[in-house]
């Protein structure tokens, strides 16, 4: 009987020790669960929970219905939640350096290799007290989408006069400073109803996700060339990150690096599928040509760089990293 009792105590102790050894991070995501980008993040969570069984797990608390999408970065800074998957543009006021990702023509894999993501992580830790774990879903750029056929001037430049253009922090420098547009700032969750009611009739959005959001019910034209890059990343409260065991941190970082590569490859294929579906349903592609296209792309990049440099200069840390960020996140040879 004594041996039976002792065996039970030892088994119970082992189970209790294992339970305490497993560490848990709470997480939220910026966009609704139906969107392709959120699905990608949830795939990352599943990978971590499989690789980290008994060591580290991620517990997803929901999306913008749990914490407002623009309040999520502050929630992770303050420790309300441990992890957030969100565009860097949602915390641009605290970290204007995120524009290096917005204007990048490289992928996460390339910037992980050249030290770009290490620098971005250092800046996140210094300025926001968060760990930049990974840049997911990179390599997807943005288009301008319109309800009505876009107008071009005599030189083939896009004319946005008269457009009710939905804007946000990602591309407003480009839309206002170069295109001269009057933008109406709206969060993603309000765009469908704004299109439905005619509040806006054009928007910037990434190459994929339009069908998920059902905006294609109202938008009939895609303008090429595409510009910018998605800046979707996963950030972790730095105190929480530092409290994790070495094994837990390694699992999280290794899986994040693997998912950076896998998500970039997967979403490239999804983009091609979405374009085919949209064009089959009647979406018309309008392509700027020659100098008009070159000026359009250059303006998108340069106006956003100017915004980044100006905001960096206003911060206590200054703009000393500006040139290095451009060097690590943008390859000028690619656009020649």
Protein Blocks (a to p, Z undefined) as FASTA:
>chain_A
ZZmmmmmmmmmmmmmmmmmmpccdddddfbdfkbmklmmmmmmmmmmmmmmgokaccddf
bdfklpcfklmmmmmmnomambdcddfklmmmmmmmlmmmmmpcbdfklmmmnommmmmm
mmmmmmnopacfbaghihiacddddfbdcdddfkopacfehiacdddfklmmmmmmmnop
acddddfklmmmmmmnomagcdcddfbhjlmnommmmpcbdcdddedjdfbdcdddfklm
mmpcfklmmmmmmmmmmmmmmmmmmmmmmmmmmmmmmmmnopacdddehjlmmmmmmmmm
mmmmmmmmmmmmmpmnlpmlmmmmmmmmocfklmZZ
